[in-house]
Amino acid sequence: MPISPYLKSLRADLGRRCLLLPGVSAVVFDDRGRLLLAQRSDNHEWALISGVMDPGEQPAETAVREIYEETAVHAVAERVTSVFTELPYTYPNGDECEFVDISFRCRAVGGEARVNDDESLSVGWFGLDALPPISETMRHRIELAVSPGDAAWFAPPGDIRHDPAFPTGTVR
């Protein structure tokens, strides 16, 4: 996965130590109720569109930017569906990070879904009853996005589980 110039400069100063990073996930639906997923080039898994915020960027802007950058789909963010801190993760190169994820329900408004950068092997629309294999975290984010209401799910203070789809210490 490419690294942004901002993160590259942080890594130059801090090395591989754990960085707390603000990120977003986008649960994108088209007008037929299908879900947009991308097959990641790093681990070959199907996933929601996601990415790290750039300095000065609002979270909803990040979601819309990442959707277009990765899939060539134009979208609008409709609502926040969850906010939680993921478990620490170490990349194969040794870089450590912990993401604070803000998930958005988004609606596609244009463009044709296709691979639009080197982060994905494939991109496609899927019916909720015909999803490819995805992680429990992705399923949880999708469930929250299709749930009625405007309230976002968040981990209560002191909750060390991070995401209810994973017990403490589970590695994704």
C-alpha positions in Angstrom: 0.0 0.0 0.0 1.3 3.4 -0.8 2.1 5.7 2.1 1.0 9.4 2.1 3.7 12.1 2.2 2.4 13.1 5.7 2.8 9.6 7.1 6.2 9.1 5.3 7.5 12.2 7.1 6.2 11.0 10.5 7.8 7.6 9.9 11.1 9.4 9.1 11.0 11.1 12.5 9.4 8.3 14.6 10.6 5.1 13.0 8.4 2.1 13.3 6.9 3.0 16.7 3.1 2.8 17.1 1.2 5.7 15.5 -2.4 6.5 16.5 -4.0 7.3 13.1 -7.4 8.7 12.3 -9.0 6.6 9.6 -12.4 6.1 7.9 -14.3 3.2 6.5 -17.1 3.7 3.9 -20.1 1.4 3.6 -21.2 2.5 0.1 -24.6 1.6 -1.4 -25.9 2.2 -4.9 -29.5 2.9 -5.9 -30.2 -0.8 -6.1 -29.0 -1.4 -2.5 -25.8 -3.2 -3.5 -22.6 -2.7 -1.5 -19.3 -1.6 -2.9 -16.3 -3.7 -2.0 -12.7 -3.8 -3.1 -10.4 -6.8 -3.1 -7.2 -5.5 -1.5 -3.9 -5.9 -3.2 -1.9 -6.4 0.0 -3.8 -9.3 1.5 -6.2 -10.3 -1.3 -9.2 -9.9 1.0 -12.5 -8.2 0.2 -13.1 -5.2 2.3 -14.9 -1.9 2.6 -13.3 1.2 1.2 -11.0 2.8 3.8 -8.1 5.1 4.3 -6.3 7.5 6.6 -7.1 11.2 6.9 -4.8 13.8 5.6 -4.0 16.9 7.7 -6.7 19.5 7.4 -9.2 17.0 6.0 -12.6 16.3 7.5 -13.5 12.7 8.0 -16.4 12.7 5.5 -14.1 14.3 2.9 -11.6 11.4 3.5 -14.4 8.8 2.9 -15.5 10.5 -0.3 -11.9 10.9 -1.5 -10.9 7.3 -0.7 -14.0 6.0 -2.5 -13.1 7.8 -5.7 -9.4 7.1 -5.5 -9.9 3.4 -5.0 -13.0 2.7 -7.1 -13.7 5.7 -9.4 -17.2 5.9 -7.8 -18.5 9.4 -6.8 -20.3 9.2 -3.5 -21.7 11.3 -0.7 -21.4 10.6 3.0 -24.9 10.3 4.6 -24.1 9.5 8.3 -21.6 8.3 10.8 -22.4 4.7 11.8 -19.6 3.9 14.3 -16.5 5.2 16.0 -14.0 3.0 17.7 -10.3 2.3 18.1 -9.0 -0.8 16.4 -6.5 -3.2 18.0 -2.8 -2.3 17.3 -1.6 -3.6 14.0 2.0 -4.3 12.7 2.6 -4.2 9.0 4.9 -6.7 7.4 7.6 -4.0 7.2 7.4 -3.5 11.0 5.5 -0.2 11.1 3.1 -0.2 14.0 -0.2 1.6 14.1 -3.5 1.8 15.8 -6.5 3.2 13.9 -9.3 5.3 15.3 -12.0 4.3 12.7 -14.9 6.5 11.8 -17.3 4.5 9.6 -19.8 6.2 7.3 -22.8 5.1 5.4 -22.4 6.5 1.9 -24.5 6.7 -1.3 -23.0 6.4 -4.8 -24.0 9.3 -7.0 -22.0 8.6 -10.2 -19.0 7.0 -11.8 -18.4 3.4 -12.8 -16.9 1.0 -10.2 -13.5 -0.1 -11.4 -10.0 -0.5 -10.0 -8.7 3.0 -9.9 -5.4 2.7 -8.1 -2.8 0.0 -7.0 -4.5 -0.6 -3.7 -7.1 -3.0 -5.2 -7.1 -6.1 -7.4 -10.8 -6.0 -8.1 -13.8 -3.8 -7.3 -17.5 -4.7 -7.4 -21.1 -4.2 -6.3 -22.6 -7.0 -4.2 -26.0 -7.8 -2.9 -26.1 -8.1 0.9 -27.2 -11.7 0.4 -24.2 -12.5 -1.9 -21.2 -11.0 -0.2 -17.7 -12.5 -0.8 -15.9 -13.7 2.3 -15.2 -10.7 4.5 -14.0 -10.2 8.1 -16.4 -10.0 11.1 -15.3 -6.4 11.6 -16.5 -5.6 8.0 -19.8 -7.4 8.7 -20.3 -5.4 11.9 -19.7 -2.1 10.0 -22.2 -3.2 7.3 -24.8 -4.2 9.9 -24.5 -0.8 11.6 -24.9 1.0 8.3 -28.1 -0.8 7.4 -29.6 -0.4 10.9 -32.2 2.3 11.1 -31.6 5.5 13.0 -29.1 8.2 13.1 -27.1 7.3 16.3 -23.6 6.0 15.8 -22.2 3.0 17.7 -19.2 3.7 19.8 -17.2 1.8 22.4 -18.1 2.9 25.9 -15.4 4.5 28.0 -13.1 1.9 29.5 -14.2 -0.7 27.0 -11.0 -2.5 25.9 -12.6 -4.7 23.3 -12.3 -2.0 20.7 -14.8 -3.6 18.4 -17.7 -5.9 19.6 -17.0 -8.2 16.7 -13.7 -9.2 18.3 -12.9 -10.3 21.8 -9.9 -8.7 23.5 -6.6 -9.7 21.9 -8.0 -11.1 18.7 -5.9 -10.4 15.7 -7.5 -9.6 12.4 
